[in-house]
Amino acid sequence: MRISEMSSPSPPPPATNKDSQSPSYSILLSQIESSIRQLEHLYPDAETEIDKSLLPSLSSDLRQSLVQLSQFHSINNSLKLHLWKLSFRLWNACVDLSNASSFLLLRSSPSAHHLAHLRHVSADFLSLAGDVSGVPSPSIKSASFYYKTGLIWHDLRKFDLASTCFVRATDLVSNLVPDAVSGAAERKLLLDLNLARSRTAWDVSDRNLALALLNRSKSLLFGSSEHYQALASQYLTFGKSLLSTNETSNQASSEALKFMNEALDLCEKGLGLGFGAVDIKELRSKTLRFISAVHLQKGDYESVIKCVRVLRESDKRGDNNHPSLPVLAVKAWLGLGRYGEAEKELKGMVVNQDVPEGVWVSAVEAYFQAAGTAGAETTKQVFLGLLGRCHVSPGAAVRMAHRVVGDGCGGPDREVGTSSNVRAKVVAELVSDERVVALFAGDTAAKERMAMHAVLWNCAADFFRSKDYGTSAEMFEKSMLYITYDTESKILRAKGFRVLCLCHLGLCQLDQAEEYINEAEKLEPNIACAFLKFKIYLQKKDQDGAITQIQAMTTCVDFTTDFLSLSAHEAVACRVLPVAVAALLSLLNFYAHGKSMPTAEVVVLRTIVTILSQEPGNEMEVLKFVKCAHNRATELGPDLFFGEGEVGRRERNWFAVTSWNFGTRTGKENKYELCAEFLRLASEFYRLLIDVQVEENNVMVCKSLVLTISAMIASESQRKATLSDSEVKQAVELLDRAGKILKSVSTGPRLNDDQIITLEPDLFFMYTFSAYDIQGRLNDLAAQQLLVKSYASSKACNPKHLLQIGLSASQGPRSNPEAATFALNECLSAFLSSLSPDYQNIAVVLRKLIAVACIQKGGTDDDAVYGVYKQAYQIMVGLKEGEYPTEEGKWLAMTAWNRAAIPVRLGQNETAKKWMKVGLEFAKRIPGMEIYRVFMEDFVDGFKKKFPCAE
């Protein structure tokens, strides 16, 4: 506010010699006037802006001049008048600049702060001038300057400077007695100063000082209703401030209530003065409404009802129609559990046309929340009643629906049948009412129509996420009431049909789901529709339809390969594994064309093998895809196909282990052809691991190769056909690789022969046995003997394994007597050198040696056979009875005795006697042959008598 210069004293008269001051004082005044003149010249016209760069320097100069002036001890009245005038000019210049540039001087701008500093200097000038003759109430005027400056500092939130100004103003009027103040403006200033100081103290959280200043202000009311209103308004403001903070405790509410009660008391006293009643009565009503709100917050519903009654009875023409009263009454009655009274208030709002939409919507929502399930139907009727009796905008209907359904109406913690479902049911009935739908007709309600659709859609989505598909489907259906049938909304309608399809899929209502997705496809044919159709076929267990739909998906314009992966995942979840394999096969076709794919090809093949492995009887299919993986690795290179580093190592290892497991399983199931194929592939995959992992994989490569050959050999008897020449050639190549690996491992720096025996004790035997068989097919008897001798001389040699080799070499169409004899002799030596000889196996070896010697010599070398018998006899000498197998001993005795038959007939008496003697010696040592021995002895005695020369 600009201070009129007419209120200031006349210019000072010329100074005389008597009252002249020092020259320095006059210079200071001249400097001050010059600065003020510069400030006055800053006032802009319509086309220029204020040069704000001068404000800081002018403020600094004037503040420095003020400091210098304050150093003078006494100033005459003439110079005080001059300083007074300069102060008024400075103040008015600041006012002009503020008014002219209010659009530029924001509260936080530096210019606003500089102008506040200049006003502060102006007030300091008046204070420094002090009492001036001819100026009435100079202290009041100086205090007024400080008060107004303090208000500006308060608005700029410089509370320390504001407090300084208010305190300075208070000091200036502290000597004034309230009764001595005659003017209304002066009295008002005294009250305003206290109220301003209390506001500043409140803003710096000094509530004790603020409350003390408010109490002190009660002595400055002077019987004025305006003063009562100002003080009551300040009490109410502080009470509202307490309610607006984050403090929602009972203590904060109680403190706020105290302030409001003080405000109400002041209003009552102000009304008793009899004048100015309109404004203070309005403040009283406002205070009562806030008191009602506090009581409502504290749960004191009886007090709320009392306040509402007082407000309505005080002035039926005004407060009765205030929109907040019905809401307060409704919530209070609801808090008291008196739903009938609350319903009356709701119906009363229908009659009151002045109640805003937002107010009665809030009241209806509060009634619904309090009444719960029992009040759901009443809530719907009240809302529809309001709809029929007064004009309701589409926006109000949207707000009503949004508030009733709430946020997160179908959240994960919601239980079926809770208030969320009841809310959804009420909203569904409301929004489907023809009158409500009619509100949204036409282009003018397009924005509200989309808002209503969004509210219903979001609610339905929440229920869908909580797996309440029934409620979700109902809400999605209602949301489609708010989609127009024009071309622009076609995509939105298609989206609605798709989500309805999903809901019915969740409810296992497959026919309805198919109907909805067909409608969606008519509006917007895309990959989403094709995929949902695929899901329907899956749940119907229609494998052919699902596989056909996979091919249909690939023809969609917006198709991506991710949908094939997703289709496979869905098929596995539904346990329709052939469909999952078909989806992944379609995905593999894209790799063949060299297309960049988000998923590695090896991952797809691994997934196919994993799926096929879940059901028995799929070994042929598994073999096909494992071969495919090996072929692709060969084409692209292992690093490119499997990947590099640890990822590639794991992929290689997975296929190697899988091939090995299938090979061993099919071998146990006597599926030797499959076994050979799997194990051969296992050797290839393990070979790929040699460069990226430890050398122990060499052992697995060798083992896979050897078992592959063993399976090939075993498949002969199964398919009743000998190995072809190409198969034998392949076996020779595999044997050559296995032999090289065995040699490299056994001679390598990391693993010696003993370590190999520890890791794979049967590996050398399997290799030797398989190699012996294959070399026999090539009629390479020397190679066979070399293999047997090599194995017999190795540390991996086991006598039982040698026995198997000897037995194999001694029989069959490709027998090798030399190799058999060597193997059996080495085996016999090993058994006999044992600390606990196995005489059962020794007997078997001896019997087989006799048979091989007979076959090998063809009866021409009787001494060789005789030598074996004598060796057997020497073994039996010294054994306990029964330690040597009895049946085998009997066999030796009987066969040796029988061998004398032919020489007897041929007259070879010496040979006959030799064999009879051996047989008799065996019979004497074998229990259970006593009768045979008597017979033998009688025959020998008779033979000697008949051929005495034979002794």
BALUMLUM-587532 format. One record per residue (C-alpha): x, y, z. Coordinates in steps of 0.05 Angstrom, whole numbers, plus 5000, padded with zeros to 4 digits. Layout:
BALUMLUM-587532
X;Y;Z
...
END
This chain:
BALUMLUM-587532
5000;5000;5000
5028;5067;4979
5033;5120;5035
5005;5188;5014
5056;5244;5017
5001;5291;5041
5005;5258;5108
5078;5276;5115
5102;5343;5143
5123;5401;5099
5193;5406;5072
5243;5430;5124
5260;5504;5127
5330;5527;5109
5379;5513;5163
5407;5569;5205
5474;5574;5236
5443;5558;5303
5413;5490;5285
5458;5468;5228
5489;5399;5236
5556;5376;5215
5570;5374;5140
5577;5299;5141
5504;5291;5164
5480;5334;5106
5523;5294;5058
5492;5229;5083
5422;5258;5073
5441;5279;5002
5467;5209;4988
5403;5178;5014
5360;5225;4972
5403;5209;4911
5393;5134;4921
5318;5143;4931
5315;5185;4868
5349;5129;4829
5298;5080;4857
5240;5126;4837
5268;5130;4766
5265;5054;4760
5190;5056;4752
5179;5026;4682
5132;5045;4627
5089;4997;4587
5145;4977;4539
5205;4971;4586
5224;4926;4643
5254;4942;4710
5329;4942;4714
5333;4896;4774
5409;4897;4776
5407;4964;4814
5364;4938;4871
5420;4902;4908
5468;4961;4905
5414;5012;4925
5394;4968;4984
5466;4961;5006
5480;5036;4999
5418;5056;5038
5432;5005;5093
5504;5033;5099
5478;5104;5103
5429;5082;5157
5486;5054;5198
5525;5119;5191
5465;5161;5211
5454;5119;5273
5523;5141;5298
5500;5213;5309
5477;5227;5380
5426;5282;5367
5387;5307;5307
5347;5371;5305
5274;5372;5287
5285;5401;5218
5330;5343;5197
5283;5293;5229
5228;5320;5184
5274;5313;5124
5290;5241;5143
5216;5228;5153
5200;5252;5083
5257;5211;5053
5229;5149;5089
5160;5160;5059
5190;5170;4989
5229;5106;4996
5168;5067;5018
5124;5094;4962
5178;5078;4910
5179;5006;4935
5104;5002;4930
5104;5029;4859
5157;4979;4837
5120;4921;4870
5054;4940;4837
5086;4951;4769
5126;4887;4767
5084;4839;4809
5084;4791;4751
5160;4790;4752
5173;4790;4827
5157;4720;4850
5160;4704;4924
5226;4669;4918
5257;4717;4868
5317;4759;4889
5282;4823;4869
5225;4811;4918
5276;4802;4974
5313;4865;4955
5249;4906;4955
5232;4877;5024
5301;4899;5048
5287;4970;5021
5220;4972;5059
5257;4949;5121
5307;5007;5112
5248;5055;5104
5219;5031;5170
5287;5038;5203
5292;5111;5178
5225;5127;5212
5249;5093;5276
5314;5131;5274
5278;5198;5264
5238;5184;5327
5188;5235;5353
5178;5295;5306
5142;5358;5326
5078;5368;5288
5069;5294;5270
5013;5260;5308
5027;5190;5337
5096;5181;5305
5106;5116;5343
5042;5086;5313
5064;5106;5243
5133;5076;5252
5103;5013;5282
5056;5009;5222
5117;5009;5175
5149;4953;5214
5084;4914;5216
5074;4918;5141
5147;4900;5128
5141;4841;5174
5081;4816;5136
5121;4818;5072
5179;4781;5104
5129;4729;5129
5101;4719;5059
5173;4709;5035
5180;4657;5092
5237;4697;5123
5208;4685;5192
5269;4712;5230
5265;4779;5195
5190;4780;5202
5196;4767;5276
5247;4823;5282
5200;4873;5249
5140;4851;5292
5181;4856;5356
5207;4924;5336
5136;4948;5323
5113;4919;5389
5169;4956;5425
5148;5022;5393
5076;5015;5418
5093;4981;5484
5087;5047;5522
5017;5058;5495
4961;5038;5542
4902;5006;5506
4854;5055;5538
4896;5113;5514
4890;5091;5442
4831;5127;5414
4831;5111;5339
4802;5046;5312
4861;5038;5265
4910;5044;5322
4871;4993;5363
4868;4946;5304
4944;4953;5296
4956;4930;5367
4914;4868;5355
4944;4855;5287
5014;4858;5315
4999;4804;5366
4965;4761;5314
5022;4769;5265
5073;4751;5318
5032;4689;5337
5029;4667;5263
5105;4674;5257
5116;4635;5321
5068;4581;5296
5105;4575;5230
5171;4564;5265
5138;4511;5309
5140;4554;5372
5069;4536;5393
5076;4558;5465
5094;4630;5444
5039;4629;5391
4987;4608;5443
5012;4659;5493
5006;4715;5441
4935;4693;5424
4916;4694;5497
4948;4763;5504
4906;4786;5445
4842;4775;5485
4858;4839;5523
4862;4878;5458
4792;4866;5432
4764;4934;5455
4693;4910;5448
4698;4907;5372
4663;4850;5335
4715;4858;5280
4770;4844;5332
4732;4784;5358
4725;4757;5288
4799;4767;5272
4821;4731;5336
4770;4675;5326
4793;4667;5254
4865;4659;5278
4845;4606;5329
4807;4569;5274
4866;4574;5226
4912;4543;5278
4862;4488;5291
4856;4473;5216
4932;4473;5211
4935;4418;5263
4885;4377;5225
4922;4386;5159
4988;4359;5185
5008;4286;5183
4992;4280;5257
4928;4240;5260
4933;4220;5333
4880;4235;5385
4927;4286;5416
4930;4327;5352
4854;4323;5345
4844;4344;5417
4890;4404;5409
4855;4425;5345
4789;4419;5381
4813;4466;5436
4832;4519;5386
4765;4512;5350
4726;4516;5415
4764;4580;5431
4744;4606;5363
4672;4586;5375
4672;4621;5443
4699;4685;5412
4646;4682;5358
4591;4675;5410
4619;4735;5448
4625;4775;5384
4553;4760;5366
4532;4787;5433
4558;4857;5415
4500;4865;5367
4535;4893;5306
4575;4861;5249
4536;4797;5261
4533;4772;5190
4608;4759;5180
4620;4732;5250
4558;4688;5245
4586;4658;5181
4652;4646;5217
4614;4613;5274
4580;4565;5226
4646;4549;5192
4677;4536;5260
4620;4490;5280
4629;4450;5215
4703;4440;5229
4687;4420;5301
4639;4369;5273
4693;4342;5227
4741;4335;5286
4688;4298;5327
4676;4253;5267
4750;4239;5262
4753;4222;5335
4692;4177;5331
4649;4222;5375
4587;4214;5331
4538;4241;5383
4575;4307;5384
4573;4310;5308
4498;4302;5308
4492;4357;5361
4534;4405;5319
4493;4391;5257
4428;4404;5295
4455;4470;5322
4476;4492;5253
4409;4475;5223
4369;4507;5279
4411;4571;5279
4392;4592;5209
4347;4548;5169
4355;4590;5108
4430;4583;5102
4467;4530;5140
4413;4478;5129
4433;4477;5056
4508;4473;5065
4532;4412;5026
4576;4387;5082
4521;4378;5133
4486;4318;5101
4552;4283;5093
4571;4296;5165
4503;4272;5188
4505;4209;5145
4573;4189;5170
4555;4203;5242
4491;4163;5238
4530;4107;5205
4581;4110;5260
4525;4102;5310
4498;4043;5271
4432;4078;5256
4426;4062;5182
4354;4084;5178
4373;4156;5199
4431;4154;5150
4384;4133;5095
4337;4191;5111
4396;4239;5104
4412;4208;5037
4341;4217;5013
4342;4288;5039
4400;4303;4993
4357;4284;4934
4308;4339;4952
4364;4389;4963
4383;4410;4892
4442;4451;4918
4481;4390;4942
4539;4379;4892
4546;4313;4858
4612;4298;4892
4580;4307;4960
4522;4259;4951
4567;4209;4915
4613;4211;4975
4554;4202;5022
4527;4143;4983
4596;4111;4983
4602;4121;5058
4534;4089;5069
4554;4029;5026
4620;4019;5061
4588;4021;5130
4526;3980;5113
4566;3927;5077
4531;3868;5045
4465;3883;5081
4463;3953;5053
4484;3936;4982
4414;3934;4954
4394;3997;4991
4455;4032;4963
4436;4014;4893
4365;4038;4903
4387;4104;4933
4434;4117;4876
4383;4100;4823
4333;4143;4861
4381;4201;4857
4389;4186;4784
4314;4191;4773
4301;4254;4814
4357;4300;4796
4405;4312;4739
4466;4268;4743
4525;4279;4698
4565;4222;4667
4625;4245;4708
4586;4234;4772
4567;4164;4752
4640;4149;4736
4662;4175;4804
4608;4136;4839
4628;4071;4804
4702;4083;4819
4691;4097;4892
4646;4038;4903
4691;3988;4869
4752;4019;4904
4825;4009;4886
4850;3938;4879
4780;3909;4887
4805;3840;4868
4874;3839;4898
4913;3776;4915
4892;3777;4988
4818;3781;4971
4774;3722;4990
4715;3698;4949
4650;3726;4975
4681;3786;5010
4659;3859;5004
4699;3864;4939
4651;3815;4905
4591;3851;4935
4618;3918;4910
4629;3889;4841
4559;3861;4839
4528;3928;4859
4569;3966;4808
4552;3914;4754
4478;3925;4767
4486;4000;4768
4526;4008;4704
4481;3960;4667
4418;4000;4684
4390;4031;4620
4386;4100;4652
4459;4099;4671
4480;4075;4602
4438;4130;4570
4479;4182;4607
4539;4164;4565
4505;4168;4497
4532;4216;4445
4600;4247;4430
4596;4297;4487
4605;4241;4538
4662;4206;4500
4713;4223;4554
4669;4200;4611
4649;4138;4572
4722;4118;4565
4733;4133;4639
4675;4087;4659
4703;4033;4613
4771;4041;4647
4741;4035;4717
4703;3971;4700
4761;3943;4660
4811;3954;4717
4764;3923;4767
4755;3862;4722
4830;3857;4713
4840;3856;4789
4791;3799;4796
4824;3763;4739
4892;3768;4773
4861;3739;4837
4833;3681;4794
4760;3700;4807
4743;3689;4734
4668;3690;4743
4666;3760;4773
4720;3782;4724
4679;3759;4664
4617;3796;4690
4656;3861;4698
4688;3854;4629
4619;3844;4599
4593;3907;4633
4654;3947;4609
4635;3930;4537
4569;3968;4547
4613;4030;4545
4646;4016;4479
4614;4044;4417
4602;4004;4354
4639;4050;4308
4702;4032;4268
4749;4068;4316
4726;4023;4374
4733;3958;4336
4801;3942;4365
4777;3957;4436
4717;3911;4426
4763;3856;4400
4806;3864;4462
4744;3856;4505
4724;3792;4470
4794;3764;4479
4795;3776;4555
4726;3746;4560
4754;3685;4524
4809;3682;4576
4759;3686;4633
4717;3628;4605
4781;3589;4594
4795;3598;4668
4725;3573;4683
4735;3514;4635
4676;3537;4595
4709;3521;4529
4650;3529;4482
4636;3600;4508
4710;3616;4503
4711;3593;4431
4650;3636;4414
4684;3698;4443
4750;3687;4408
4714;3676;4341
4680;3744;4351
4747;3776;4367
4779;3745;4305
4724;3774;4261
4740;3844;4288
4816;3839;4292
4849;3776;4266
4918;3772;4298
4967;3726;4333
4932;3735;4401
4867;3706;4373
4905;3649;4340
4941;3633;4404
4878;3633;4446
4846;3585;4396
4906;3541;4406
4895;3542;4481
4823;3521;4472
4844;3462;4428
4895;3442;4482
4844;3442;4538
4797;3402;4494
4854;3352;4484
4846;3360;4409
4917;3346;4387
4904;3350;4312
4867;3416;4320
4923;3445;4363
4977;3424;4314
4938;3453;4256
4929;3518;4296
5005;3521;4305
5013;3525;4231
4958;3578;4227
4995;3621;4278
5057;3624;4233
5015;3657;4178
4993;3716;4222
5020;3784;4204
5042;3799;4274
5071;3730;4287
5135;3723;4327
5172;3660;4344
5160;3673;4418
5090;3647;4408
5117;3579;4387
5158;3575;4451
5097;3596;4490
5055;3544;4454
5104;3490;4473
5102;3513;4545
5026;3511;4546
5025;3442;4515
5073;3415;4567
5030;3445;4622
4969;3410;4593
5010;3345;4586
4997;3343;4511
5069;3328;4494
5061;3313;4420
5034;3383;4410
5093;3412;4448
5141;3375;4403
5103;3399;4341
5109;3471;4365
5184;3465;4376
5192;3430;4308
5159;3490;4275
5207;3534;4314
5266;3493;4288
5246;3509;4216
5265;3582;4227
5335;3563;4248
5345;3525;4183
5336;3589;4144
5391;3624;4183
5343;3673;4216
5367;3708;4279
5328;3679;4338
5322;3701;4411
5331;3629;4435
5392;3586;4416
5377;3527;4371
5411;3480;4420
5362;3500;4474
5303;3482;4428
5333;3414;4413
5349;3401;4485
5277;3419;4504
5249;3371;4451
5292;3314;4477
5271;3330;4549
5197;3329;4530
5204;3264;4492
5241;3233;4550
5181;3242;4596
5143;3184;4563
5169;3113;4550
5175;3086;4479
5202;3150;4449
5274;3125;4442
5272;3129;4365
5247;3201;4367
5298;3220;4420
5353;3188;4377
5331;3228;4317
5337;3295;4352
5402;3278;4387
5430;3261;4319
5402;3327;4293
5439;3364;4349
5504;3328;4330
5495;3343;4256
5481;3417;4269
5542;3421;4314
5582;3392;4257
5553;3440;4206
5558;3504;4247
5617;3487;4292
5612;3468;4366
5625;3537;4393
5572;3569;4349
5520;3515;4362
5531;3499;4435
5559;3567;4456
5625;3586;4486
5652;3582;4556
5615;3551;4613
5548;3554;4577
5575;3514;4518
5608;3464;4564
5543;3451;4600
5505;3442;4535
5556;3392;4509
5556;3355;4575
5480;3351;4576
5476;3318;4507
5534;3272;4525
5502;3249;4590
5433;3242;4558
5461;3199;4502
5499;3157;4552
5437;3147;4596
5393;3127;4538
5448;3081;4513
5454;3044;4579
5378;3041;4588
5365;3012;4519
5422;2964;4530
5390;2938;4594
5325;2932;4556
5361;2890;4502
5349;2942;4449
5420;2935;4424
5414;2973;4358
5388;3035;4394
5440;3024;4448
5496;3025;4396
5470;3089;4364
5463;3126;4430
5531;3105;4455
5565;3124;4390
5533;3193;4396
5555;3196;4469
5626;3185;4447
5621;3242;4398
5593;3290;4450
5644;3270;4502
5698;3280;4450
5674;3352;4443
5685;3361;4518
5758;3340;4517
5782;3410;4497
5739;3447;4548
5742;3401;4608
5788;3352;4643
5819;3292;4610
5774;3243;4647
5726;3252;4589
5774;3211;4549
5754;3152;4591
5681;3165;4576
5696;3170;4501
5733;3104;4503
5679;3070;4545
5625;3095;4498
5663;3069;4437
5676;3000;4468
5603;2992;4491
5580;3014;4422
5619;2956;4391
5592;2909;4445
5521;2930;4429
5534;2919;4355
5559;2849;4368
5500;2835;4415
5450;2858;4363
5470;2799;4317
5433;2748;4357
5374;2795;4367
5363;2809;4294
5388;2739;4272
5436;2768;4221
5511;2776;4222
5545;2843;4219
5554;2869;4149
5622;2886;4121
5608;2960;4129
5588;2950;4201
5651;2910;4214
5692;2965;4181
5658;3017;4225
5672;2973;4286
5745;2969;4267
5749;3045;4262
5716;3053;4330
5763;3002;4360
5822;3039;4331
5799;3104;4363
5786;3069;4430
5855;3036;4428
5889;3102;4416
5852;3135;4473
5870;3077;4520
5942;3083;4500
5943;3159;4509
5908;3157;4576
5951;3101;4604
6015;3136;4582
5993;3207;4595
6024;3253;4648
5961;3257;4689
5936;3185;4690
5980;3123;4692
5959;3051;4684
5943;3041;4757
5898;3101;4757
5860;3077;4697
5849;3010;4731
5820;3048;4791
5775;3091;4748
5751;3038;4699
5773;2967;4720
5733;2933;4665
5751;2981;4609
5811;2942;4583
5773;2877;4585
5713;2905;4547
5760;2933;4495
5800;2868;4489
5738;2824;4486
5704;2867;4432
5769;2874;4393
5780;2798;4396
5711;2787;4367
5719;2837;4310
5789;2810;4293
5759;2741;4290
5711;2765;4236
5771;2788;4197
5804;2719;4206
5865;2753;4237
5885;2698;4286
5952;2730;4301
5919;2795;4320
5873;2757;4366
5931;2723;4401
5967;2789;4407
5906;2821;4439
5900;2764;4490
5974;2767;4507
5971;2843;4514
5913;2839;4561
5943;2782;4601
6007;2822;4612
5972;2886;4633
5958;2906;4705
5884;2910;4688
5882;2835;4676
5830;2796;4716
5831;2719;4715
5755;2715;4709
5759;2761;4648
5813;2717;4619
5768;2657;4631
5713;2691;4591
5762;2706;4535
5788;2634;4536
5717;2605;4535
5698;2651;4477
5761;2633;4439
5750;2559;4448
5680;2555;4419
5640;2579;4360
5653;2580;4286
5711;2630;4295
5748;2594;4351
5822;2603;4361
5853;2544;4399
5920;2577;4407
5890;2640;4437
5842;2598;4479
5899;2554;4506
5941;2615;4523
5883;2651;4557
5862;2589;4596
5933;2573;4619
5944;2645;4641
5877;2643;4676
5895;2577;4710
5962;2606;4734
5926;2667;4762
5874;2625;4799
5927;2579;4829
5970;2638;4851
5913;2666;4892
5914;2660;4967
5845;2629;4965
5841;2592;4898
5773;2585;4866
5774;2510;4851
5706;2513;4817
5735;2560;4764
5800;2520;4764
5760;2457;4748
5724;2493;4691
5791;2517;4663
5820;2446;4666
5760;2416;4632
5764;2469;4577
5838;2460;4568
5827;2385;4559
5773;2400;4507
5816;2451;4470
5875;2404;4470
5833;2348;4441
5805;2394;4387
5871;2427;4372
5913;2363;4366
5858;2322;4337
5880;2260;4376
5950;2262;4347
5983;2288;4410
5961;2244;4467
6016;2272;4512
5986;2342;4511
5920;2317;4537
5954;2271;4586
5995;2330;4612
5931;2368;4629
5904;2308;4668
5969;2301;4705
5968;2376;4721
5897;2368;4748
5919;2309;4790
5977;2348;4819
5929;2405;4837
5884;2356;4874
5941;2326;4913
5942;2354;4983
5871;2383;4981
5821;2368;5034
5763;2323;5017
5710;2361;4980
5753;2422;4969
5759;2404;4895
5690;2401;4863
5668;2327;4868
5631;2326;4803
5690;2355;4766
5736;2304;4799
5689;2248;4778
5690;2276;4708
5765;2275;4706
5767;2203;4733
5715;2176;4686
5742;2211;4623
5813;2190;4638
5790;2117;4648
5749;2119;4585
5808;2144;4545
5839;2075;4556
5784;2040;4518
5809;2054;4448
5882;2035;4462
5857;1969;4494
5820;1952;4430
5878;1972;4387
5926;1932;4430
5963;1994;4454
5973;1964;4522
6022;2016;4549
5977;2074;4530
5917;2038;4558
5953;2023;4623
5974;2097;4628
5903;2123;4623
5874;2069;4669
5926;2087;4721
5908;2161;4717
5834;2146;4723
5846;2100;4783
5888;2154;4816
5832;2205;4809
5781;2154;4835
5822;2142;4897
5819;2217;4915
5747;2231;4897
5695;2216;4950
5636;2174;4927
5675;2133;4876
5689;2072;4920
5648;2025;4878
5680;2051;4814
5748;2044;4845
5736;1970;4862
5713;1958;4792
5774;1994;4764
5822;1956;4808
5792;1889;4788
5797;1908;4715
5870;1930;4723
5887;1864;4758
5854;1824;4703
5889;1866;4650
5956;1853;4681
5944;1778;4684
5922;1778;4612
5979;1821;4589
6035;1809;4638
6083;1845;4592
6044;1908;4603
6069;1917;4674
END
